[in-house]
Amino acid sequence: MKDTPLSNCERDFLLRAIEEKKRLDGRQTYDYRRIKITFGTDYGCCFVDLGKTRVMAQVSCELVAPKDSRPNEGIVFLNVELSPMASPAFEQGRQSELLVKLNRQLERCLRNSKCIDTESLCVVSGEKVWQIRVDVHTLNHDGNLMDAASIAAITALCHFRRPDVSIQGDEVTVYSPEERDPIPLSIYHMPISVSFSFFQQGTFLLVDPCEREERVMDGLLMIAMNKHREICSIQSSGGIMLLKEQVMRCSKIASVKVSEITDVISKALENDKTVRKAGGRAGFAESIPQERITALKMEESPVEMVDVTDRASDIIHKSAEAPPPTSLSPVVPVPGVGQVGQGLKNSWGLEEDECEDEDMSTDEEPEEHMTKMEEEQSRGGDVVEISDSEEEEVVILHPETPGTRDTAGSSSNQKGAATSKKTLKK
């Protein structure tokens, strides 16, 4: 199922808002969305909420044979799954271009950066090593999946504990958590990806783009960096040409964002460790009694309350002012458009010549009727008076004589014809 495309109005609105340095959710140009990190009941299960983007990471391990090229090193395997529940554009069992890009970028960010000590995962050289598998599942897609996936993966790796083992001769014994405390992984540093979106051929820059902003962007730059300002990987997509100054500017912004995100991860890990050590409820067990297990629950959004009184007084003063005078009817100069109101010219598109012709024709017809009536009166000698009243027609005749009976009949016929013509004209 394909996702619903953006209309031209929505695209123009987004680009116009970006040009005015405004965003749909009220953030500034370099602001990140709110990051929330929670852990599951078991070690290695992590949920990351980046705004409305929600990602789950699960870490597992097993004993396998090492690679022939590196017999003393463990194996780190990364897998990203785009679930149809996250977005209607994702299809189950089909590798999309976005999925391949996420897998490759996550491997460069975590495995190629050597953030995990793979030699500490060796149990028996050339025979038994630990294989660490990181599965990242998208639960909801609202843009910037790469940053959310990298945060969830590195946090889950830091939170994971592998079972303790002992070796006696050729026998390898794996202990359960009840028998021996599990051992954390050796993490050298925490690489975190920061995404930058470019608009109008690199003229405008945004940090942490949302899903709608990703649809209208021209290019994307992803920089993976740790808090020591060491760049682990960098990737540009979209076919946009970037200058050296733009890349250096993005790297400086990424260093600040990475240090802030690293502090958030460290605090979340420390709080979880304190709760588990004290024997309290952690993960899902903490959420069940409070009925907080919801994927997209309503979060309280912070509202800026600076200078609220002054702004309210300005609005009141502006509303108290008298509105500017407005005309009762709009002036529409286009011919063929009607206007309503007094004192306005006719704009129905009728030419004055046509109106004058109609008036002249109506004036000439009554004159013709009157001339005909006068001729008939002069011939017959009868007097016929016709009233213009609409209520009744009055005809006054002289006393009827035998010699004038025929002429009176003809004059009455002429009167009837004239009356019918006047009625039609009215």
N, C-alpha and C positions, 0 to 999 in steps of 0.2 A: 504493500500500500504506500503510495507516494504522499508526502506531506503537502499540506495546502500551501500553494505559492503566495508570495506577497503581491498585493495589488500595487499599481503604479502610485496611487495616493499614499499608501503606507510607506513605500520606498522613498518618495519625495519628502514625506514628513520626517522620516528618520534622518535623511541626509541633511535636511534643513536644520534639524535640531542639533546634529553633530557640528555643523558649521557655526552655530551659536553657542557651542560648548555646553550643551544640555543633553541629558540622557533620560531614557524613559523611566527609570527607577529613581531619579533624583540624585544620582551620584555625580561626583566630579570626574574630570578626565582621568586622573590617576588613582581613583579609589577602587578598592577591592570590595566585593560583596562580603556579607557576614559569613564567617567560617565557623562551623560547629562540628566538633569531633566527639564521637561516642564510641564505646567499646562493647563487644558482646560478652557473654558469660565466659567463654573460653578464650584462651590466649590466642592472639593473632587475628581476631575478628574486629574490624574497624568500619565505622560508618562516617562519612564526611559529607556535610551539607555546605555547598558553596552557593549561597542564595537559594534558589529552587532546584539547582542541580544536586542530585543525590547519588552517591557512589558507595558501594560496599566492597571491601577487600578482605580476602580470607587467605591465610598462609597455612600451608601444611608441609609435612616432611616425610621422607621415607628413605630407607637404606637401599642404594643401588650400586652397581659397578661403575667405576669412574671411566672417563674418556681415556683412550690410549695415549693421546697427546699430552694430557695433564693427569697423571695418575695420583697426584698428591692434592688435588683440589676438588672441592665439592661442585655441585651443579646448581645453578639458579635458573629457574624457568618462570617466565612471565606470560600471562594470558589475559586478554581483555575480551569481555563479552558484551555485546550491545543487545539488550533485551528489547523485544517489541513493546513491553510495558513502559519503557522509558520514552519512546517516541513512535508514532505510527510509521515513520520513515524507515525504521529498522526492521529487517526481516530475519527470521530465525533460520539458522543454518546456511546463511549466505554471507560471504566476506565482501563487504563494501570497501570503497576507497578510504572512508573514514576509519574503519576498523584496522586496516593494514597500516595506516599512518599512525594510529595510536599505539599499536603494538611495537612498531619500529622505534618510535620516539621514546616509549617507556623503557625499552631495552637499552637504548643509548643513555638514558637518564640514570638508570639504576645499575645495570650489569656492566656496561662498558666504562662507567665512571669508577668502578672498583670500590664502591661504597661498602661492600660486604667482604669480610675476610673469608675467602673461599678455602684457604688452607686449614682454617680451624674446623671446617666441616669434614675433614678426612678422619676416618676411623681406622681403617687398615689400608696402608698404601698399596694401590693397585688392585684392591679387592672390594673394600666397602667405604663408601662415602655417603654423606647426607645430600639428598636432592631437595632443595627448597623450592616449593611451587607457590606462586602468588597469583591468585585468581581475582580479577577486578570485574565486578558486575555493575552496570549502570542501571539504576532504579528510576531515575527521572532525568530527562535531558532538557536543560535550559541554557545551553551554551557553555563553552570553555570546559569540555570534558577532560582535556589533557591535564590541566592544572589540578582538577579534583582527583583524577586518577593517580597522579604522582604523589599528592599529599596522602591519599588513602594507602597507597602501596608502601611508602616509606614509614608511615605511622604503624601499619600492621606489622612490618618487619621489626621495628623497634619494640613492639608490644609482644611479639611471638616468643615462645619458650620451647626449645626442643628437648626431648627426653634425654636423660643421662644414660651413658653406656659404660660398660666395663669389658675388658678383654682379658681372657684367661686362656693362653695358648692360642688355639685356632677358634675358640668359642667366643662369640660376641653376645653380651647380655644387654638387653634394653630394659630399663626400669620404668615403671609407671610413675605418675606424679605422686601417688600415695607412698611409694617406696622411697623415692628420692626427689628432691626439688628439681624441676626442669631448669635448663640452662639457657640464658638469653643468647641471641646471636651477637657476634662481634661486628658492630657498625662503626666505620671510620668517620663518616660524615653523612649529612642528610641532604642530598640534591633535590631541589624543588623546581618545578617548571613554572615559568611566568609567561603568559601569552600577551602579545600586543597586536592589535588590529589596526590596519591603515585604511584610510578613506581618501577619495579624490586624488589618487596616484601619489600617496604618501604625504599629502598636505596636512591631514589630521590624524591624530594618534589616540587610541583608547586602550586602557588596561582592563583585562578581565571582561571581554565582550560577552554579552548575553546572546541568546539564540537568534533574536531578530537582528541584532547588530552583525552577527556573523553572516547573515544572508546578503547584506548589502555591502560588506567590506570588499576591498580590492586585493588585500594581501594580509598574511598572518606571519608573525615572527614569534617563535618559541625559544626561550633561553632557559636552560637548566643550570642552576647555580647553587652553591652552598653558602653558608653564612661567612665563610672565609674569603668570599669574593672570587672564588675559583669557578670558571665556566666549565661545566661538565659536557654540555652539548648545546648546539644552536642549529636551528632549522628555519628556513624561510619557504613559504608556499604562497601560491597565488600569482606568480609571474611578475611581481612588482619589483622595480629596481630601487634599491635602498642605497643611500649615501653612507659614507663612513661616519659622518657626524650623527646620523640617525641611529646607527647601530650602537655607537658609544653612549648615546643618550639613553637608549633602551636598557643597556647593561647597567648604567648607574641606577635607573629606576628599579631594575630587577634586584639589585643588591639590597636596596632598602626593603622591598617587599619580602624577599627571602628571609631576612633577619626577623621581620615581624611574624611571618608564618612559622619560623622555627621556634620562636618563643611560645606561640600558641600550642604547637605540638608538644613541646617540653612540659608545659604546664598541664596539659591533658594527661600525659603519661605519668607525671608525678602525682596528680590527684587520684588516678586509677590505682596506682601502686599503694598509696596511703590507705585508700578504702579497702583494698584486698588484704593488706597487712593487718588492718584493724578488725578484719572479719566481717565487715559490712557487706551489704548487697551491692553488686556491681553489674553493669551491663543490662541485660533484659530483666534480671531479677529485681533491679531497682525501678524499672519502668512499669512493671506489671501492676503493683498496687496503686500507682498514681495515674494509671490509665493514660500514659503518654506515648504508647506505641502507635504512632500514626506517621504516615509517609510525608504528607504535606499539610501539617497543621498550621493554623494561623499564628504568625509570629508578630510580636509587637514591634512596630517600626519606630525608630527614634525620630522625634520631631524637634526641629530647631526652635527654641523659645527665646531667642535673643532679640531685643528691641520689639517685642510684640506690642507693647503699649503705644509706642511711637507710631508703628505702622497702622494700628487700629485708629489712632487719632487722625492720621493723614487721610485714611479712607473715609472717615466721618466728615472731615472738612471738605473733601472733594465732592462727596455726595450732597452736602448742604448747599453747594453753589448752584445758582440758577442754570438750568440747561440752556444751551444756545437756541435761539429762535429757529424754528423749522417751518417750512411751507406746508400748507395743508395737503397739497397735491404735488407729486413729482412732475418735473418738466421733462418730457420725453420728446426729443426733437426728431425721432425716427418716424417717417411717415408710415401710416398704417397701424399706429398704436393709439388706442383711445386714452383720453384723460378725463379725470373726474374732478370737479371743483369749479368754482366761479372765477371769472377773470382770466381764463386760459383760452388759448387759441385752439381751433379745431385741428386735429392732427390725424384724421381718419384717412387722409390720402386723397380726398376728393378735390378735383380741380375747380377753381372758381368759374372757369368758362362754362363747365357743365351745369353748375348751379344757375348761372345767369340765363343759359339757354332754356332751362326748364321754367324759370320764372317768366321769361318773355312769351313762351308758348302758352302758359296758363293765362297771361293777360290778353293775348290776341284772340283766343277763342270766345270769351264773352262778348268782345266787341263785334265779332262776326255775327253772333246770334242777335245782338241788338240791331244791327243794320238790316238783317233779314226781316225782323219783326216790324221795323219802321216801313220797309217797302210794302209789306202786306197790309199795314194799316192805311197807307196812302192809296192803295188800290181799292180796297174794300170800303173804306170810310169808317170802319169799326174801330173803337178804342179798346185796347187790351192793356191792362195794368198787371204787371207780374211783381209780386213781392219777393224780396230776398229772404224772408223768414223761413226757417227750417221747420216751423211747426205746421204751417198750412199754406196752401196756394189759393189766392183770391183772384177771380176773374170778373171784371165788371163789363157788361155789354149794354148797348143801347136797346131800346124797345124793339122787339123783334117784328119785322115786317115781312109780307109775302115775298117781296122782291129781293130781300137780303138774307133769306134763310140759307141759301146755298153758300153764300160767302161767310156766314157765321159758322157754318160747319167746318169750312176749310180753315178758318182762323182758329177754331178750337183744336183742330188736328195739329196746326202749327204750334199752338201753345203746349200741347202734350209732348210734342217732339222736343221743344226747347226745355221743358221741365225735366224730361228724361236725361237730356245731355247735361244739365246742371247737376242732377243727382249723381251721375257717373263721375263728374269732375270732383264733387265733394268727397 
